[in-house]
Amino acid sequence: MNITRRQFAQASLAVGTLSAVVGPAALAGANDLIRKVIPSSGEKIPAIGLGTNRYGRAMTEETRAPLRAALQRFHELGASVIDTAPAYRASETVLGDLIAELGIRNDLFIATKTDKSGDHDESKSQMKDSARKLKTEIFDLMQVHNVRGWQQMLPVMREWQQDGRIRYIGITTSRQHQYEELEKAMRSEELDFIQVNYSLEQRESAERLLPLAADRGIAVMINRAFGGGRIFDKVGKQALPDWAAEFDCASWAQFLLKYAISHPAATVAIPGMTKANHVDDNLGAARGRLPSAKERMKMEAFFEAL
């Protein structure tokens, strides 16, 4: 029986919603991390990955040491998705060095971006430079950064995809004023991924973009699941509600991440993690049970009452 991309996406979402109700067994892998499906291929990836915007400042051994420890712990716990960009200063270089030192490239899902809109040769040059810095021959995911010049960039990326140098392609934003342009691209192009901001504090992408991604069979990588960090200022020293334990939540970071990745359209969230203890805490959100639709509403009401 042939199945369309849209039908596959809808079936996958149904499975994801069921798992949030009945427990972790449906999506937890052998290492007990919840995994979600990339609709365009059926591949499963851990639901918590790593954002690396702050890795670009680590140019000395002293500053790289905690990042190396964080990456090592990230790998030990079975996580794989790492997101970076040329715009994140020296992050690609730092990651390439550390990943090579640890010898873990083959176990990782590496995503980066391109932002050289409108220039075919310059775009290829930037992607070649990213490959050199990251010490990789194949990108797992290449994304148009902040929807900049997506009409010009996607054909270049598709060339590389056809040559086997890119596995998946996508478009990113973390800014609400770019949502309209991203929606236009999602409706007119066959994308594997979008990346967008979504959190208890910033839920606007759930109004149109996340439902559209589900309908179009597009995986969703979530950035700013902590709302840029401002959420922690709001919760302050308040105790985690007792009922959070019902969906295996033991910290505010896990509370926020479980909310983000429990959206039926969500595939993976990429919080920044520069210390091993951050990795331990955040990856706890990819274990146990995810909150149900009813529990998500309770989380929203709790947050709004703070």
N, C-alpha and C positions, 0 to 999 in steps of 0.2 A: 504493500500500500504506500503510495506517495503521500508525503505530508509537507505542507507549505511551511515556510519560515514562521509565518504568523500563527499557524496552528500549533507548531512546536513551542513557540513562546507562551501561548496561552496554556498549553498542557504543563509546561515547566512551572508557570506561576501557580497553577492549581496545586502542584506537588509542594511548592514552597510554602503556600498558605497552609496546607494540611500539616506540614512538618512543624509549623509554628504552634499548632494546636496540640498535636499528639506527642511531641517530644523530639529529641535530637536524632533518633535513630535513622530517620528518613534521609538526612543530608550529612550527618557526621561521617567522616572517613575513618580510616584505620587509626589515624593519629588523633581522633576525636575532635578535630576542627570542623565546624560547619562549612560545607562547600556549596557553592551555588553554580548554576549552569550558565554558560555563555550560549545564548540562543542560536547564534549563527552556526555553531559547530557541535554543540552538545558537550563540550569540554567543561569539567568542573574545576573551580578554583576556590581556595579558602576565602571566606567572606570578610576577613580582615587582612589588609595589606599595609604597606609602608609608604608614607609620603616623605619626600626628602628635600623640601625647600630649604631647610636649615643645614644641610650637609655641605653646602658650598663654602662655608667659612672654615672648614677643618683642614688647614694646610700644613699643620705641624703634627708630629707624632703625638704630642700631648693632647691635642684637640681631636685627633683621629682615634685614639685609644677607646674612648667610650662608645664611639660609633661602631668600631669593629666589634666590641662586645655586644652591642645591640643587634647588629647583623647576625652575629654568630648565634645568639639566643633566638632570634627570629627564625633562623634556619632550623635550629634544634627542635623548635616547637612545631615545625611542619608548615609554616607559612611560606608564601612564595612571591606574592605580587608586590613589586616595587615600582613606584612611579617617580619620575624625575623630569627634567627639562633643561635645555641649554640656557634658559633664562634664569635658572637657579644658581647663578654664579658658577662655581667650580664643582657643583654636585655630581655631574656625570663623571668627571675625572676622579673625584674622591670615591664614588661608588665603584667605578671600574677597578681602581687599585685595591680596595678592600675586598671586593668580591673575588678578585684573582688571588689575593693573599689567602683567603679562606677556602678557595677551590670549590665554590658552590654554584657557579653559573648555571650548570645543567639542571639544577633543582629550582631555579628561579623563573618567574614570569616578569620580564623587564619591559616596562612601558616608558616611553619618553615622548617628546613633542617636537614639532617644527613650527617656526613662526616667520619664515621668509616668504611672505605672500607675494605673488605676482611674478616671481622670477624662477623659472624652471631650473636653470643651472645652479643658482644660489641655493635653492632648496635641496638639490641633490648634494651639493657640497656640505651643507649643514648636517644632513643625515649621515654622510660619510664621516664627518667629524665626530658626530655622536657615537657612531659605531667604533671609531678608534678610541675615544675616551672610555667608553663602557667595555671595551675589549670583547666585543661580540660581533658575530657575523650575521646574526638574525635578530631582529627586534620582535618580541612577542606582540607588542602593540605600539603603533605610531599614531600620534594624535595631532590634529591641527590645534595649536595653542590659542585659546580665547577666540575661537571662530574666525581668526584673522585670515582673510583671503582663502576661505575654504574652497571656493569654486576653482581656484587655480591650483591649490595644494593637493586636493584629492586625486586628480589624475596622475600626478607625480608619484604619490604614495601607492596608487594602484599598479603602476608600472613595477615598483619594487615588490609589491605583493605578488604579482604574476611571476616575478623572477625568483620568488621564494625567500626574499630578504626581509619581508614583513609578514607576520602571520595575521594580525588583525589591524583594522584602521578605525579611527574615531575622531571626535571633535570634543574640545573641552571648553568650559567656562566656569567661573565662580562668581559671576556678576549678573545681577538680575536684568540690567539693561541690555544684555546680550541674549536673553532668552528668546526673543522674537526671531532673531537671526538663526539661532540654533534650531528652533522649531522648523524654520524654512528648510534648513539643510536636512533635518531628520525626515521631512516629508518628501523630499526630492531625491535623496540618495540612499543607497543600500549601505548602511553603516553597521559595523560590528559592535562598537561601543560609543557611548557618550560619557563625559565626565561632568558632573555638576554639583554645586553646593546644596546640601540638604541636612537639616538638623532640627531639633526641637525648637530652636530659636528662629531658624530660617526655613520655612516650609513651602515657600512660593513655588519651587520647582515641582512640587507634588500636584499643583493645580492643573498643569497641562503637559509638562515635559515627561514626567515619570509615567503617566498613563499612556502617552504617545509611544514612549520607548517599549512599554509592554505590548502595545498593539502592533508595533512594527518589528518586534523581535530583536531589539537592540539591548545589549548588556549595559548596565549603569554602574559606573565607578563614582563613588560619592566622595567629594572633598568637603572640608570644613564641617565635619560631623559634630565638632565641638563649637560650631558657630564662631570660629576665629578665636576661641578661648574665652569669650565673654560670658559664656554660660557658667563657667566655674565661679566667676565673680557673683553671679546671681544666686547660685546654690549655697555659696559661702561655706560655713561650718555646719550647715543643717544636716542632720542625720539622714541617711538613705532610708526611704520608707520601707517598712517591714515587708510589704507585699512584693517588693522587687526580688526577694529571694524565691518567689514562686516561679520566676523564669530565670533562675540561676544567675542572679546579678549580685555582685559583691562590692561594687564601687560606683562612684558617679561616672567615671570614664566608661565603664561597662554599660551603665544605664543609658548613656547618650549613644553609644555605638550600637547597642542592641536595638534601640529605637530606629536608628538609621537603616541598619541592614535588615530589619524585619519588614520594611516596606516591600510589598510583593514584587515590585519592579527592580529592587536593589540587587546588585550582584556582589559588590565589594566596596568597603570603605577604606580610605587610606589615611589614617591619622599620622601625624608626625611622631616619630619615636627616636630619641637620641640617646636613650639610656636603656640598659637591659631591664631595669624594673618597670619602665614604661611598656616594654614589650610584653612582659609577664602579665601586667594588668590589662592592657588593651586586647591581647589575644584571648583573655578570659571571656570577652564578648562573643567569641566564635565557638564557645562551648556551651553545652547544656541546651536549654530550650530558648527559643526566641519568643517575645511577647506576641500574643494573639491580637487580632483586630480590636477586641474589646479592651485588652490591656494597654494597647497603644493609645486608645482614647483616654484611658485613665492617666497615662503618663503625660499626655498633653494637658489635661485638666490640672494635674498636680503642678506642672511647670508654670502654667498661666496664673495659678493662685499664689505663687511665690512673691 
